[in-house]
Amino acid sequence: MPPEVRLERETANDDIYERIYGAIVEHRLHPGTKLGEDRLANIFGVSRARVREVLARLAHEQIVDLYPQRGAFVAKPSPEQAIDVFEARRLIEPALLRRLIHTLTSEKIARLRQHQELELDARRRDDKRAVVRLSGEFHQLVGVLAGNAALARSMRELSTLTCLIIILYDAPTASSCRADEHSEIIDAIAKRDTARAERLMREHLDHIESSLKLDSSTEEVDLEAVFGS
């Protein structure tokens, strides 16, 4: 395959990936939703093989479950998996904060505060989808700014799984992170107060996990409506 064709194919795959990923983190695709290859191929105007490549990538990141003879479904974490995700986050995120504070620059603080402004603006506009997406991206941004690519990838996967968990098990009052808690964490980072930043992050994760209700329901979702077809 010529390089330019390969690049075009990868770009198209990335676009499909980001659209499905975005629909999941914005709560437009719920856990357990079937991702039919034929329907997605028609929606995105590509071959089933192209869709299959994207679904395999999402499955590798544990965002999609693939079942022989049944197809692909948005991952539906069990209560036990939910507990595991928060345990992993309590181990990883304090480590990311320590590394971030150790390598802190004014530019990194500016990135965090800029992101927080986007989140606050979404809350003022009552844009619930943007709030959910930006809340999760805050934690991913901490991972990116900390400078460890492997941990940043893990944080992205854990953040997305947390979105799925919130959809399944969330109490009505806590559909996303609280903005004031993000602000307090950023202030602690800016002051290079590692102990306070770590404590605030652990409390933040505790607040999210404590809001979860371990029951669930799955409803039918119209894929064409989700992706604007």
Disulfide bonds with the S-S distance in Angstrom:
none
